[in-house]
């Protein structure tokens, strides 16, 4: 099977207690996993904790694991995050009318600002990662329907806005929400490294 690497590879130190990666933006449907120790178990999803019954990877053969179709979703409006208990922020994303919503409750996403040609502010502080989709609700105004997506996460310390994001999207700017995931690895006792990279299958 032929494949090409997509993005930078990453690794996780596996041990007798399950460990987890940082939040990873999903770019392809497949993840190539290689272990430097005889056996490791990996789990992929939203805040997973790998156990002995999860997918096994050995050092005899790299594995290509299907992680589902990457998703991206245009966002036209966003509320300024409100700080909740534990300094976790919460805000609402609006999916434009007429677009199917791919964002599902219980998933991880990242945000990327798309600066309009007439915008006076790039608003790069809205480029965020590791946000959790708490709920999705259909919102109706007269004959117009749009999904309202409630997300939580650390809006306070990311990027340059040390006091938290104070400004909603500027006129002309939009956001794109992209799916993300975590990986957890577990060995049952032997310390070692599990190496991973998203790949694109090319045939062959």
N, C-alpha and C positions, 0 to 999 in steps of 0.2 A: 504494500500500500504506500503510495507516495503522498507526501504532505509538505506544507511549508509552514514555518513558524510565524506567528502573528504576535507582535508586541514583544516585550521583554519577558524572559522566563523568570521564575521565582522559586523559592524553596521554603521548606518548613522543617524544623527539627522535630522529629517524632520521638516519642518516649513511652514509658509505661503509663503515663497520664496523657490523655489526648491534648494536643495543642492545635491552635487555629491560626490561619493566616489573617492578614488585614483584608479589607473589602477590595474586591477585584472587579473592575469593569469588564463585562462580558463582551467579547468581540467576535467570537466564532461559536459554532455548535459543538466543538470538540476540544478536549483537554488531554494532552500527552503527559503521562505520569511515569517517572522512573525512580526507583528506590536504590539507595546505596547499601542497604542492609537486606538480609534474606527475605523478610516479609514485613509489609506494612499494610494497614487498613486505612482507607480514605473515605470521607463523607463530604458531599458537596451540597451547598444550599444556603439557607439563611441561618446563621449562627449554629452550624452543626457541631456535634461532639461525636467523633468517630469511636466505634466500638468494634469488638472482634467479629461481629456479624456483618460489618460493612464491606464494601468492595476491597478485595485483597489484591495487592500488587507485589510481585517478587522481583528480585534482581536478575532473574533469568530472562525476562521479557518485558520491554516497555509496553504500557497499556495506553490505548486511545479510548477515552471515556466520553460518551455523549452527554452534554450538559444542557441540551435543549436549544431552541432557536433564540438568537439574540433579539432583544426588543429595543425599540426606541419610540418615543412618544413626544410630539410637539406640545408645548405648554404655552398658553397665551397670557395667563395671569397668575400671580402668586402673591399671597399675603406676606406681610412682614412677620417673621417668626416670633412667637411669644415664648418666653422662658417659663418652663414648668419646674417641678421639683427635681432636684439633682442637676440643675442647669441644662436640662434637655429641652431643646426648642421644638415647637410644633408649628406647622404652617399648612396652608391649603393650596394645592395646585389645580388650575382649571384647564381641562382638556377642551380644545375648541369644538364648537358644534360641527357635526358632520364627520368627525373623526372617530373611528373605532378606538376604544381605550384598551391598551395592552397592559396597563399597570394593575396588578392584583394585590389584594390585601395579603400581608405576610411575606412580601418579597423585599429585596434590597434594590435600591437604585442610586444613581448619581445624577447630578444636574450639570449641564453645560450651557452657558449663555451664548446666544446668537445675536451679535450686535447689528442693529439695523443701519442702513447706509446713512440715514439722517440723524442717528443717535449721537448725542453729545457725551455719552458716558458708556464705556465698555462694560462696566459693572462686573468685572472679573471675580468679585467676591461672591457672586452667585454660582461659581464653578465649585460644586460640592460633591462629596462622596460619602458613602456609608450612611444613607438615609433609609429609614424603614417605613414601608407603606402600611399605615395603621388601618385605614378604611377607605372604601370607595363608595360614593353616593351619587345618584343621578339627581341633578338640580334642574328645575323647570322654571323658566320665566316666560309667561304667555305661551307661545307655541315653540319656544326654543328650549332645547335640552342639551345639557353638557354635564360631564362627570366632574365631581369635586373629589380630589384625592388628598387625604390627610396624611402627612408624613411627619416623622419625628427624627431627631438626630442632633448632632453637635453643630449648630449654626453659630455658635459663639466664638470658638477659637480658630476655626478654619480661615485660611487666607489672611487678609489684612484687617478684617473688621473685628478687632479685639473686644469691642463692646457689643458685638452682635450686629447683624444686618439691620440697618435702620431705614433702608429705602426699598420700596417695591420696584418692579421692573419699569425702566424708563420707556417713554414712548418710542416705538420702533424696535425695541428689544424683545426677544422671545427666549424661551428655554427649551432644551431638549432633555428629556429624561431617558436614561439608558439603564438597562438591567445590569445587575451586579450579583456577586456571590462570594461566599467564604468557603474555604477548604479546611477540614480538620484531618489530622493524621494520628494514628495510634499504632504502637508496635507490640504491646504486651510486655515490654520490659527492656528491650535493647534500644539504646540511644542511637540515632542515625538521622540521615537527611533524606527527605523525599523531594525530588525535583519535578517541576511542572512548567508547562508552557501551553498556551492556547495555540491550536494549529488549524489549518484549513486543508481538507482532503482535496487532492488534485487528480486522483485516479492513478492508474499504473499498477 
